[in-house]
Amino acid sequence: MLDVGLESVTARRILLSPLSTTRRQFLRWTAAAGAVALAGDSILLEPNRPRVVRKDFFLPRWPERMNGFTLALLSDFHYDPYFSTHPLHAAIPLVNDLRPDLIVLAGDFVTVPNFGDVRKGALAAEPCAQLLRQMTAPYGLWAVLGNHDEGTDYKHVTRALQAANIQVLANQSQAMERDGARFWLAGVNDVLSHTADLSKTLRRVPAEEAVVLLAHEPDFADEAANFPIDLQLSGHSHGGQVRIPFLPPLYLPRMAKKYVWGTYRVGPLTLYTTAGLGTIGVPMRLNCPPEITLLTLRRTG
């Protein structure tokens, strides 16, 4: 009986062992395939498929005769001919199909290179601007610079944008008028350059009139809330770029740690932070697709 039992156990082990090994191999291969698929999606697919996010904002001081005015917000292009060019190419027809009244660009058209002469990074401004100029809106394209634009050669970036009929607001405000009503589009210099000056930016703006502020860094809202500004539009954070479920973003830059992505209320000020279009560092996005934001503005009540 004992011999029969041992033979039975041995036979069972011989029969089960290949199946068990095959199952473990299958699980390992499945996990590896899943990781490869996830990496492929986050590098090859998600960064190149911008989505349109629609937001309605009701502002107490918004001119009633301009109700329904639309702005398309884009940011953080970080232009290069290999990766970030693709979401920008994809965004152009999407924006034009939206037919916004105004297009606003919240900075970082180029990237500070990791090695060599940082000023060479500004050379990407020309091809970036030539693509951006393909977008059209009745009130034009308006921009502020970001920290990477400042960190390369901000004068070169500014000239490239202006040559493509993209107006750059450098601590300046511009009135936007329709049907005898108006609001002010304001833009500050990059905050991390320590040259942003809201007092200078708003000096021509009547205190009772609505203001939409472009500021690259969203955490600047803490200061902007002390001024008569109705809405701040920002980028800089990339929305976190790589967002693992149930965990905070792996990396957030300075001045983008509080107001990372989406709509916030900062005192009397409304803030919207876009996830942007391009990437920086590793050219990947995870749970954070590139974004085109269409904002529709109306008066409260």
LONU-711113 format. One record per residue (C-alpha): x, z, y. Coordinates in steps of 0.1 Angstrom, whole numbers, padded with zeros to 4 digits, always signed. Example, Ala and Ser with C-alpha at 12.3 -4.5 7.8 and 13.67 -1.06 7.14 Angstrom:
2
+0123+0078-0045;+0137+0071-0011;
# end
This chain:
301
+0000+0000+0000;+0028+0009+0024;+0045-0024+0019;+0013-0043+0025;+0008-0023+0057;+0043-0031+0070;+0039-0067+0061;+0006-0068+0080;+0020-0051+0111;+0050-0074+0110;+0028-0105+0107;+0007-0093+0135;+0037-0089+0158;+0050-0123+0149;+0015-0138+0157;+0010-0119+0189;+0045-0121+0204;+0044-0158+0213;+0010-0154+0228;+0020-0124+0249;+0052-0142+0261;+0031-0173+0269;+0007-0151+0289;+0034-0135+0309;+0050-0168+0316;+0016-0182+0326;+0011-0153+0351;+0046-0157+0365;+0041-0194+0369;+0007-0189+0385;+0021-0164+0410;+0050-0187+0418;+0027-0217+0422;+0005-0196+0445;+0035-0186+0466;+0046-0222+0469;+0011-0233+0478;+0008-0206+0504;+0042-0215+0519;+0033-0251+0519;+0000-0245+0537;+0016-0222+0563;+0045-0246+0570;+0030-0281+0564;-0007-0278+0571;-0018-0248+0592;+0007-0253+0620;-0004-0289+0624;-0042-0285+0625;-0053-0270+0658;-0088-0256+0660;-0111-0255+0690;-0122-0221+0700;-0152-0220+0724;-0157-0190+0748;-0184-0183+0774;-0174-0159+0802;-0199-0144+0826;-0182-0133+0858;-0199-0113+0886;-0182-0132+0914;-0184-0167+0899;-0200-0192+0923;-0235-0200+0909;-0233-0237+0919;-0203-0240+0896;-0221-0226+0866;-0210-0244+0834;-0176-0253+0847;-0152-0258+0818;-0115-0252+0813;-0094-0262+0784;-0066-0237+0778;-0034-0246+0759;-0001-0227+0757;+0032-0223+0739;+0041-0259+0731;+0078-0252+0723;+0082-0289+0720;+0106-0304+0694;+0104-0338+0677;+0102-0324+0642;+0076-0296+0641;+0057-0286+0673;+0052-0322+0682;+0026-0326+0655;+0000-0300+0667;+0004-0314+0702;-0003-0349+0690;-0033-0336+0672;-0046-0316+0702;-0046-0345+0727;-0077-0364+0713;-0095-0331+0706;-0091-0320+0743;-0101-0354+0756;-0132-0353+0734;-0142-0319+0749;-0142-0335+0784;-0132-0303+0803;-0135-0301+0840;-0100-0287+0842;-0070-0283+0819;-0047-0253+0822;-0013-0249+0805;+0000-0214+0802;+0037-0220+0797;+0066-0223+0772;+0069-0261+0772;+0104-0258+0758;+0125-0233+0737;+0157-0215+0745;+0182-0227+0719;+0198-0202+0696;+0233-0217+0702;+0251-0237+0728;+0242-0244+0764;+0207-0229+0770;+0200-0254+0797;+0199-0282+0771;+0166-0267+0759;+0150-0279+0791;+0156-0315+0781;+0125-0313+0758;+0103-0310+0789;+0102-0347+0794;+0088-0358+0760;+0065-0328+0761;+0051-0337+0796;+0047-0374+0785;+0024-0363+0757;+0005-0338+0779;-0002-0363+0805;-0024-0382+0780;-0050-0355+0784;-0073-0360+0814;-0098-0339+0834;-0115-0344+0867;-0097-0315+0883;-0064-0324+0867;-0038-0305+0847;-0023-0273+0861;+0005-0251+0846;+0026-0220+0849;+0060-0216+0833;+0068-0193+0805;+0098-0172+0796;+0115-0200+0776;+0110-0224+0805;+0126-0198+0828;+0154-0191+0803;+0165-0227+0801;+0163-0246+0834;+0130-0239+0852;+0137-0264+0879;+0142-0292+0854;+0110-0282+0835;+0091-0281+0868;+0103-0316+0878;+0094-0330+0844;+0059-0316+0846;+0053-0327+0881;+0066-0362+0874;+0038-0364+0848;+0011-0353+0873;+0010-0318+0860;+0009-0294+0889;+0029-0262+0885;+0017-0230+0902;+0047-0208+0912;+0032-0177+0928;+0005-0200+0943;-0032-0205+0944;-0053-0237+0946;-0090-0239+0956;-0112-0258+0932;-0144-0270+0949;-0177-0285+0937;-0211-0288+0954;-0200-0268+0984;-0188-0239+0962;-0153-0230+0951;-0131-0207+0931;-0093-0203+0932;-0069-0211+0904;-0039-0189+0907;-0006-0189+0888;+0024-0165+0888;+0060-0171+0879;+0070-0159+0845;+0067-0121+0844;+0098-0114+0823;+0119-0131+0850;+0108-0103+0874;+0097-0129+0900;+0059-0128+0895;+0043-0118+0929;+0006-0114+0930;+0005-0104+0967;+0022-0137+0975;+0000-0156+0950;-0033-0144+0965;-0024-0142+1002;-0045-0173+1010;-0075-0163+0989;-0106-0147+1006;-0112-0113+0990;-0148-0122+0980;-0141-0154+0962;-0136-0157+0924;-0100-0161+0910;-0088-0174+0876;-0052-0164+0871;-0027-0181+0848;+0000-0157+0837;+0021-0165+0806;+0024-0129+0794;-0009-0112+0786;+0002-0076+0791;+0006-0085+0828;-0032-0079+0829;-0024-0042+0835;-0010-0051+0869;-0034-0080+0876;-0064-0056+0872;-0053-0039+0904;-0060-0071+0923;-0093-0090+0930;-0089-0113+0899;-0118-0121+0877;-0102-0138+0847;-0067-0139+0834;-0056-0166+0809;-0024-0161+0789;-0004-0171+0759;+0031-0159+0749;+0021-0140+0718;+0013-0170+0695;-0014-0147+0682;+0013-0131+0660;+0020-0165+0644;+0023-0149+0609;-0005-0125+0601;-0006-0109+0567;-0040-0095+0559;-0044-0058+0566;-0011-0056+0583;-0002-0059+0620;+0016-0090+0632;+0052-0091+0619;+0066-0098+0654;+0053-0097+0689;+0074-0104+0720;+0077-0082+0750;+0047-0082+0773;+0025-0093+0744;+0022-0062+0724;-0011-0048+0738;-0033-0079+0743;-0023-0101+0713;-0051-0125+0708;-0086-0130+0720;-0108-0114+0747;-0101-0081+0763;-0115-0061+0792;-0088-0045+0814;-0106-0025+0841;-0127-0050+0861;-0106-0079+0847;-0115-0101+0818;-0084-0114+0798;-0082-0141+0772;-0050-0146+0752;-0047-0178+0732;-0028-0182+0700;-0011-0213+0714;-0001-0245+0698;+0035-0245+0688;+0058-0222+0668;+0090-0204+0674;+0116-0192+0649;+0103-0202+0615;+0080-0232+0620;+0050-0217+0602;+0017-0201+0609;-0003-0179+0585;-0039-0168+0593;-0032-0178+0628;-0039-0216+0634;-0029-0233+0666;-0056-0231+0692;-0073-0251+0719;-0096-0229+0739;-0126-0243+0758;-0139-0218+0783;-0172-0221+0800;-0177-0200+0831;-0209-0188+0846;-0222-0162+0870;-0234-0129+0855;-0272-0127+0856;
# end
